[in-house]
């Protein structure tokens, strides 16, 4: 015997059925936001390292001539 009335279970399942597209959309937006944030941080790190990239290019060019 269940202690939860059938109407409450039906209402809960109906509510989940209605909210599923909203929750999936919110999950997708949050995942995309996370990916965009992480890739933006990677781009900033690459741009910071680009200031010192000339050193490695010079070392590489001299290393090939030796």
N, C-alpha and C positions, 0 to 999 in steps of 0.2 A: 504494500500500500504506500503510495507516495504522499508526502506531506505537502508538496507544492501543488496548488490547484492547476488543472489542465489549462485554464485560461491564461495563467501567468506564463507557462511554458510556451504556449502558442504565441503570446504577445512577444516574448523574448526572441523566439525563432523568427517571427515576422520582422522585428526590429533589426536583427542581424542581417536578414535578407535585404532589407532596404539600405542599411549602412555599408554593406560590403563594397559597392562601387566607390563610395566616398572614402572608405578606409584604404582601399587599394590605390586610389588616386593620391591620397595624402602620403602613403608609403612611397609611391613613385617619385613624388615631388621632393620628399626628404632625401631619398637616395640620390636623385640628380643634384640636389643642393650640396650634398656631401662630396660627390665626385667633382663638381665644379669648384668647391672650396679647396679640395686637395690638389687639383690640377693647377689652380691659380697659385697655390703655394709653391708648387714645383716650378712653374714659370718664373716666379720671383727669384727662386733660388738659382735657376739657370742664368737669369739676367745679372744677378749679383756675381756669379762666377765668371760671367763673360768679361768683366772688367779685368780679370787676371788671366784670361785665356791667352793673351798674346805671349805670356811667358812660356806656356807649354808649347805654343806654336814655334817659338824661337828655339826652344830646347829640342823640339822634334826635328826642325830643319838642320840644326847643327849636328844632331846625332846621325842624320843620314849622310852628312858629308864626311864624317870622321872615318 
